[in-house]
């Protein structure tokens, strides 16, 4: 409680669709001068397509791109909600939708066209917006914002339809990733994969004052696991009194569980390694720890300091590449929340499924295996090391820890404390179950022998 990280879309090979596309585009160009001036494009849909274009190009993650766009546009709440729903929904279902759209497009189809059609297909096939309304809205958007040839948009969105259901179409996941989730969660995997397609709730760590301030503004606060609250906001989070006054911090319950795995940190020196934006550092400081956060990117320290100042908390920051030894740092408690593929966060970061490959998993596991011994060397004799990744991949979790323990007999695994959220065993650690808005994290707790 606060205070008191894509596979390329397949290319078109259906020559039969190209003549229709080219002919329709030419016809549209000849008749454009005779059309009445188009209605103004729906601002929510236009914003959503622009954000999708950036995300699909690999220029940004959805959360940051959408947040920046919404702040700049200052859309009314209803439009902001629609844009958010289109962006995240289109990305969650993108593997399915792209497989339906690609055969109707040529290899040279512009990314703007693909982004617009992805959003339109999501609304028609998944969101259930009436087909005639989808076609009308996106044809108008294509014309008004000059995103795409209107005739092409009209033809594709009228024709696109759902295929017969398979496990891949039902989960909007590639077969290899389905196998990963099956191996990780067994009989529970179908429920987990279905839940990954649902909207991500807002999770907040709140003080009593923060909870009261939110409710006074009309927000709804619901209980959640390990003291994190599920919140339905009445106004944007950054404009809420609870956030401005430092009484609220966004954090997923599974992310907070990594801090919980350290046990009691009050008055204890703690190293927060690969600390990133300092969210876990803030949670540790709020519990009374003397925190030193280490990351390779200095700009992340700046963001962390700003956030800690908002919360009325303090921590020390060191810039260091954790693939190199930490010669001068040691502590009785060390948390390494290592960089990873993010495969346990597909609900909140659905674009990851478009970029994730088995090769990327192998590369990330190799990086983690280089960092872990240096983190371990910073643990004082008798101390505790918690290793975590927001990934469900065995290579990044149990295999990294298994290989480390084989090479380092001075460390022994300990049971992870009760995290107060659902978990399944995973080698020397546990996996949190990514259901009901909880992310999938691997967490292991190791003790250094005296």
C-alpha positions in Angstrom: 0.0 0.0 0.0 1.2 3.5 -0.7 2.0 5.4 2.5 0.1 5.7 6.4 8.1 -5.4 -23.8 6.4 -9.1 -33.7 6.3 -11.6 -36.3 5.8 -9.9 -39.6 2.4 -10.1 -41.1 2.3 -12.7 -43.9 2.4 -11.2 -47.4 -0.5 -11.4 -49.8 -0.4 -14.1 -52.5 -4.0 -14.0 -53.7 -3.6 -12.5 -57.2 -7.3 -12.7 -57.7 -7.8 -9.8 -55.2 -5.4 -7.4 -56.8 -7.2 -6.6 -60.0 -10.4 -5.8 -58.0 -8.3 -3.6 -55.6 -6.5 -1.7 -58.4 -9.7 -1.3 -60.4 -11.6 0.0 -57.5 -8.9 2.5 -56.5 -8.7 3.9 -60.1 -12.5 4.2 -60.2 -12.4 6.0 -56.9 -9.8 8.5 -58.1 -11.8 9.3 -61.3 -15.0 10.0 -59.4 -13.5 11.7 -56.3 -14.1 15.2 -57.7 -17.8 14.5 -58.0 -18.2 13.4 -54.4 -19.7 15.7 -51.8 -17.3 16.9 -49.2 -16.8 14.1 -46.6 -18.1 14.4 -43.2 -15.5 15.0 -40.5 -13.9 11.7 -39.4 -14.8 10.3 -36.1 -12.0 11.6 -33.8 -11.9 8.4 -31.7 -11.4 6.1 -34.7 -8.9 8.4 -36.4 -6.8 8.6 -33.2 -7.0 4.8 -32.8 -5.8 4.2 -36.4 -2.9 6.6 -35.9 -1.9 4.9 -32.7 -2.2 1.5 -34.3 0.0 2.6 -37.2 2.8 3.5 -34.8 2.5 0.4 -32.8 2.3 -1.9 -35.8 5.4 -0.2 -37.2 7.3 -1.0 -34.0 7.8 2.6 -33.2 6.1 2.5 -29.8 4.2 0.4 -27.3 0.5 0.8 -27.2 0.3 2.2 -23.7 2.7 5.0 -24.2 1.5 5.8 -27.8 -2.1 5.9 -26.8 -1.5 7.9 -23.6 0.4 10.5 -25.5 -2.2 10.7 -28.2 -5.1 11.0 -25.8 -3.4 13.7 -23.8 -2.8 15.7 -26.9 -6.3 15.3 -28.3 -8.2 15.9 -25.1 -11.2 13.8 -26.4 -14.4 13.6 -24.4 -14.6 10.6 -22.1 -16.8 8.5 -24.4 -14.5 9.1 -27.4 -11.4 8.4 -25.3 -12.9 5.1 -24.2 -13.8 4.1 -27.7 -10.3 4.8 -29.0 -8.8 2.8 -26.2 -11.1 -0.1 -26.8 -10.3 -0.1 -30.6 -6.5 0.1 -30.0 -6.2 -2.7 -27.4 -8.9 -4.9 -29.0 -7.4 -4.6 -32.4 -4.0 -5.6 -31.1 -5.4 -8.5 -28.9 -7.0 -10.0 -32.0 -4.4 -8.9 -34.5 -3.0 -12.4 -35.3 -6.5 -13.5 -36.3 -7.6 -10.4 -38.0 -4.4 -10.0 -40.0 -4.7 -13.6 -41.3 -8.1 -12.6 -42.7 -7.1 -9.3 -44.2 -3.8 -10.3 -45.8 -5.2 -12.4 -48.6 -7.3 -9.5 -49.7 -4.4 -7.1 -49.9 -1.3 -6.8 -52.1 2.3 -6.8 -50.9 2.5 -3.1 -51.6 -0.5 -2.2 -49.4 0.5 0.9 -47.3 0.7 0.5 -43.5 -1.9 3.2 -43.1 -4.4 1.0 -45.0 -3.5 -2.0 -42.9 -3.9 -0.2 -39.7 -7.3 1.2 -40.7 -8.6 -2.1 -41.9 -7.4 -3.8 -38.7 -9.5 -1.4 -36.7 -12.5 -1.8 -38.9 -12.3 -5.6 -38.9 -12.0 -5.6 -35.1 -15.2 -3.5 -34.8 -17.1 -5.6 -37.3 -16.0 -9.1 -36.3 -15.1 -8.9 -32.6 -16.8 -5.8 -31.2 -20.0 -6.5 -33.0 -20.6 -3.0 -34.4 -23.2 -3.4 -37.2 -21.5 -4.1 -40.5 -23.1 -1.2 -42.4 -22.0 1.2 -39.7 -18.5 -0.1 -39.7 -18.2 0.3 -43.5 -19.7 3.7 -43.4 -17.5 5.0 -40.6 -14.2 3.6 -42.0 -14.9 4.6 -45.6 -15.5 8.1 -44.4 -12.4 8.0 -42.2 -10.3 6.7 -45.1 -11.5 9.6 -47.3 -11.5 12.4 -44.7 -8.1 11.6 -43.2 -6.6 10.3 -46.4 -5.7 7.0 -44.8 -6.7 4.7 -47.7 -8.6 4.4 -51.0 -12.3 4.5 -49.9 -13.3 1.9 -52.5 -10.7 -0.5 -51.2 -11.9 0.0 -47.6 -15.5 -0.5 -48.7 -14.7 -3.7 -50.6 -12.5 -5.3 -47.9 -14.7 -4.5 -44.9 -17.8 -5.8 -46.6 -16.1 -9.1 -47.5 -14.0 -9.9 -44.4 -15.6 -12.6 -42.2 -14.7 -14.9 -39.4 -13.4 -18.4 -40.4 -14.5 -21.6 -38.8 -13.4 -21.7 -35.2 -10.1 -23.4 -34.2 -8.0 -23.0 -31.1 -5.8 -20.5 -32.9 -8.8 -18.3 -34.0 -10.4 -18.7 -30.6 -7.3 -17.5 -28.7 -5.8 -15.2 -31.3 -2.4 -16.8 -30.5 0.0 -18.7 -32.7 0.2 -22.5 -32.2 3.7 -22.3 -30.6 2.5 -19.8 -28.0 -0.6 -21.9 -27.3 1.7 -24.8 -26.5 3.7 -22.6 -24.0 0.5 -21.7 -22.1 -0.7 -25.3 -22.1 2.6 -26.5 -20.6 2.6 -23.7 -18.0 -1.0 -23.9 -16.8 -2.2 -27.4 -17.8 -6.0 -27.8 -17.6 -6.3 -24.2 -16.6 -4.7 -22.9 -19.9 -8.0 -22.5 -21.9 -9.4 -20.1 -19.2 -6.1 -18.2 -19.0 -5.8 -17.8 -22.8 -9.5 -16.6 -23.0 -8.9 -14.1 -20.2 -5.9 -12.6 -22.1 -8.4 -11.3 -24.7 -10.4 -9.3 -22.1 -9.8 -5.6 -21.2 -7.1 -5.0 -18.6 -8.5 -3.5 -15.3 -6.8 -0.6 -13.6 -4.9 -1.8 -10.5 -3.8 0.7 -7.9 -1.9 0.5 -4.7 -3.8 3.0 -2.5 -3.5 4.5 0.9 -6.7 4.9 3.0 -6.7 8.6 2.0 -6.3 7.7 -1.7 -9.2 5.3 -1.6 -11.3 8.0 0.0 -10.3 10.7 -2.5 -11.2 8.4 -5.4 -14.6 7.6 -4.0 -15.3 11.3 -3.3 -14.7 11.9 -7.0 -17.2 9.2 -8.0 -14.6 6.5 -8.8 -15.4 2.9 -7.8 -12.9 1.0 -5.7 -13.1 -2.8 -5.5 -11.0 -5.3 -3.4 -8.2 -7.1 -5.1 -5.4 -9.6 -4.3 -2.4 -8.7 -2.1 -3.9 -5.3 -1.1 -4.0 -3.9 -4.7 -7.4 -2.4 -5.6 -9.3 -2.7 -8.8 -10.5 0.8 -9.8 -13.1 2.2 -12.2 -12.1 5.9 -12.6 -14.5 8.8 -12.8 -11.8 10.9 -14.4 -8.3 10.3 -15.9 -5.9 8.9 -13.3 -3.4 11.7 -13.6 -6.1 14.3 -12.9 -7.4 12.5 -9.8 -6.6 14.0 -6.4 -5.4 10.6 -5.2 -2.7 10.4 -7.9 -1.7 14.1 -7.7 -1.4 14.0 -3.9 0.7 10.8 -4.0 -1.8 8.5 -2.5 -2.1 6.1 -5.5 0.4 4.1 -7.6 -0.5 1.9 -10.6 0.9 -1.6 -10.2 -0.3 -5.1 -11.2 -0.8 -7.5 -8.3 1.7 -9.9 -9.9 4.3 -7.2 -10.1 3.8 -6.3 -6.4 4.1 -10.1 -5.6 7.8 -9.8 -6.6 8.2 -7.4 -3.7 6.1 -9.6 -1.4 8.5 -12.5 -2.1 11.3 -10.6 -0.3 9.4 -10.7 3.0 9.7 -8.0 5.6 11.9 -5.2 4.2 11.3 -2.6 6.9 14.5 -0.7 7.7 16.5 -3.2 5.5 18.9 -2.3 2.7 17.5 -3.6 -0.6 19.0 -3.6 -4.0 16.4 -3.2 -6.8 18.2 -4.4 -9.9 17.1 -3.7 -13.4 14.7 -1.3 -11.6 13.4 0.4 -14.8 10.9 3.1 -14.0 11.2 2.5 -10.3 7.8 1.2 -9.5 9.0 -1.7 -7.4 11.5 0.7 -5.8 8.5 2.9 -4.8 6.7 -0.1 -3.3 9.9 -1.1 -1.3 10.4 2.4 -0.1 6.7 2.6 1.0 7.4 -0.4 3.2 10.3 1.3 4.9 13.2 -0.2 2.9 16.5 1.6 2.2 16.4 1.2 -1.5 19.1 1.4 -4.1 17.8 1.0 -7.7 20.1 0.0 -10.5 19.4 0.3 -14.2 21.4 0.7 -17.4 19.3 3.6 -18.7 19.7 6.9 -17.0 16.5 8.4 -18.3 14.5 5.8 -16.4 16.1 7.1 -13.2 14.7 10.5 -14.0 11.2 9.1 -14.4 11.6 7.1 -11.2 12.8 10.1 -9.2 9.8 12.2 -10.4 7.4 9.4 -9.4 9.0 9.0 -6.0 8.8 12.7 -5.4 5.1 12.6 -6.1 4.7 9.8 -3.6 6.8 11.5 -0.9 9.3 8.7 -1.0 13.1 8.4 -1.5 15.6 6.0 -3.1 19.1 6.0 -4.4 19.9 5.4 -8.1 22.9 4.0 -9.8 23.4 3.6 -13.6 25.1 0.2 -14.3 25.1 -2.5 -16.9 24.1 -5.7 -15.0 25.8 -7.9 -17.5 29.0 -6.6 -15.7 29.9 -7.2 -12.0 28.5 -5.1 -9.3 31.8 -4.7 -7.5 30.9 -2.1 -4.8 27.3 -3.0 -4.0 25.9 -5.6 -1.6 22.8 -6.0 0.5 21.0 -8.6 2.5 18.0 -8.4 0.2 18.3 -8.3 -3.6 15.5 -8.2 -6.2 16.4 -8.8 -9.8 13.3 -8.2 -11.9 15.1 -9.0 -15.1 14.3 -7.8 -18.7 12.2 -10.4 -20.4 9.9 -11.0 -23.4 6.8 -9.9 -21.4 4.9 -13.0 -22.5 3.0 -12.9 -19.2 1.5 -9.4 -20.0 -0.3 -10.1 -23.3 -3.5 -8.6 -21.9 -2.0 -5.2 -21.0 0.6 -5.3 -23.8 -1.0 -7.2 -26.6 1.4 -5.9 -29.2 4.0 -8.2 -27.7 2.3 -11.2 -29.4 3.0 -9.6 -32.8 6.8 -9.3 -32.0 7.4 -12.4 -30.0 9.3 -15.3 -31.6 11.0 -18.4 -30.2 14.3 -16.8 -31.2 13.6 -13.7 -29.1 12.9 -16.0 -26.1 16.3 -17.7 -26.5 18.1 -14.3 -26.8 16.3 -12.9 -23.7 17.1 -16.0 -21.6 20.8 -15.7 -22.5 20.7 -12.1 -21.3 19.1 -13.1 -18.0 21.6 -15.9 -17.5 24.4 -13.3 -17.8 22.8 -10.9 -15.3 21.8 -13.4 -12.6 25.3 -14.3 -11.3 26.2 -10.6 -10.9 23.0 -10.0 -9.0 23.7 -13.1 -6.8 27.2 -11.8 -6.0 25.7 -8.7 -4.5 23.7 -10.8 -1.9 25.3 -10.8 1.5 25.9 -14.2 3.2 22.7 -15.4 4.7 20.7 -13.0 2.5 17.9 -13.5 0.0 17.8 -13.1 -3.8 14.4 -12.8 -5.5 14.5 -13.4 -9.3 11.4 -12.5 -11.3 10.4 -12.0 -14.9 7.0 -11.1 -16.4 7.2 -14.1 -18.7 5.6 -17.5 -18.7 8.4 -19.0 -20.9 10.3 -21.9 -19.2 13.5 -20.7 -20.7 13.3 -17.4 -18.9 12.1 -18.7 -15.6 12.7 -22.2 -14.3 15.5 -23.0 -16.8 17.5 -19.9 -16.0 17.1 -20.6 -12.2 17.8 -24.3 -12.6 21.1 -23.7 -14.5 22.1 -21.1 -12.0 21.5 -23.3 -9.0 23.5 -26.1 -10.7 26.5 -23.8 -11.0 26.1 -22.0 -7.6 25.8 -24.5 -4.7 26.1 -21.5 -2.3 22.5 -20.7 -3.1 19.5 -22.8 -2.2 15.9 -22.3 -3.3 13.3 -21.4 -0.6 9.5 -21.7 -0.8 8.1 -18.4 -2.1 6.0 -16.8 0.7 2.2 -16.7 0.3 1.7 -14.1 -2.4 -2.1 -14.0 -1.9 -2.8 -14.6 -5.5 -3.1 -17.8 -7.6 0.1 -19.5 -8.6 1.3 -22.8 -10.0 4.7 -24.6 -9.4 7.5 -23.9 -11.9 10.7 -25.6 -11.0 12.4 -23.8 -8.1 9.8 -21.0 -8.3 6.2 -20.3 -9.1 4.2 -18.8 -11.9 1.4 -16.4 -11.1 -1.8 -17.3 -13.1 -2.7 -14.5 -15.6 -6.4 -14.5 -15.0 -8.8 -11.8 -13.9 -6.4 -9.1 -14.8 -3.4 -10.5 -13.1 -0.1 -10.7 -15.1 1.9 -13.9 -15.5 5.2 -13.7 -13.5 7.8 -16.3 -12.7 9.1 -15.7 -9.2 11.9 -17.6 -7.4 13.4 -17.0 -3.9 16.9 -18.1 -3.2 18.9 -18.0 0.0 22.7 -17.5 0.1 24.3 -19.8 2.6 26.4 -18.3 5.3 
